[in-house]
Amino acid sequence: ANQLMNSNELNCEVKRVPLDLWLNDDNNSKNGTFLTYNNCLIEVFDDKKNVYIPSYSSVSTSSVNRRKLDEEILRIYRDDLDFNVTMMNGSYHELCKNGGSLHCITKTLSRSDN
């Protein structure tokens, strides 16, 4: 993690998370895209911290690397950042081809006081 000072002179900690390069079907590196875990949904209410993260191993269950990345992301958010983590299964890698993922397809998250 890196330390930085924001414009209000508050100390902030930067927590880096891994990402994976996904190559399109022809395995041509010029046609690849990054599978990013930063494109997630975060909600904080009082002392409740929830994060919903795209799982890229859900569409490539044979990929040991993607399972390890999913596990590392889970560990970072749960253990290092103290979030309740929900890994979201779906074809998020397809959205990454156009520069998006889970957060990009979410317009509104309904909230209640319960």
Secondary structure, 3 states (H helix, E strand, C coil): CEEEECCCCCEEEECCCCCEEECCCCCCHHHCEEECCCCCEEEEECCEEEEEEEECCCCCCCCHHHHHHHHHHHHHHHHHCCCEEEEEECCHHHHHCCCCCCHHHCCCCCCCCC
